[in-house]
Amino acid sequence: MAVSNAANAMIRTTTSISLIQGGTKLNVLPNKVVASIDHRVIPTDTVEGKSVLIFLRRHKKLTFFLL
């Protein structure tokens, strides 16, 4: 049975990139980039158990904050 996107978001934890801040010029790599990622966790999941956080913890150059 096919599930609509709206129903899918109600039964699963979802992730969306809400905001990205970086450089100010085209074709120039910034020395710092900030991305806000919104995880909407359903009650049966835990934030600590999500694979996204496991991935982030493996990369030493990434700094992240849980709000």
C-alpha positions in Angstrom: 0.0 0.0 0.0 1.4 3.4 -1.0 1.7 6.0 1.8 1.4 9.7 1.1 4.2 12.1 2.1 2.1 13.6 4.8 1.2 10.2 6.3 4.9 9.2 6.0 6.0 12.2 8.0 3.6 11.3 10.8 4.8 7.7 11.2 8.6 8.1 10.8 11.3 10.4 12.1 12.0 13.0 9.4 15.0 15.2 8.7 15.2 18.5 6.8 17.9 21.0 6.2 16.4 24.3 7.3 19.2 26.8 6.9 22.7 26.8 5.3 25.2 29.7 5.8 28.6 29.8 4.1 30.7 32.0 1.9 29.9 35.3 0.4 31.4 35.0 -3.1 30.8 32.6 -6.0 33.4 29.9 -6.6 35.3 30.6 -3.3 35.3 28.0 -0.6 34.3 29.4 2.8 36.4 28.4 5.8 33.3 27.8 7.8 29.8 26.6 6.9 26.8 26.3 9.3 23.8 24.1 8.5 20.7 23.8 10.6 19.2 20.4 10.4 15.7 19.7 11.8 15.0 16.2 13.1 11.4 15.6 14.0 11.6 12.5 16.1 8.6 10.3 16.7 7.9 9.3 20.3 9.1 5.7 19.7 12.6 6.8 18.5 15.4 8.4 20.5 17.7 11.2 19.3 20.8 9.3 20.6 19.9 6.3 18.5 19.5 8.0 15.2 22.1 7.1 12.5 22.6 10.8 11.6 24.1 11.5 15.0 26.3 8.5 14.8 27.6 9.7 11.4 28.2 13.2 12.8 30.2 11.9 15.8 32.6 10.0 13.5 33.7 13.1 11.7 36.1 15.1 14.0 36.0 18.3 11.9 32.3 18.7 12.4 30.9 20.5 15.3 27.3 20.1 16.2 24.9 21.1 18.9 21.6 19.6 20.0 18.9 22.2 20.6 
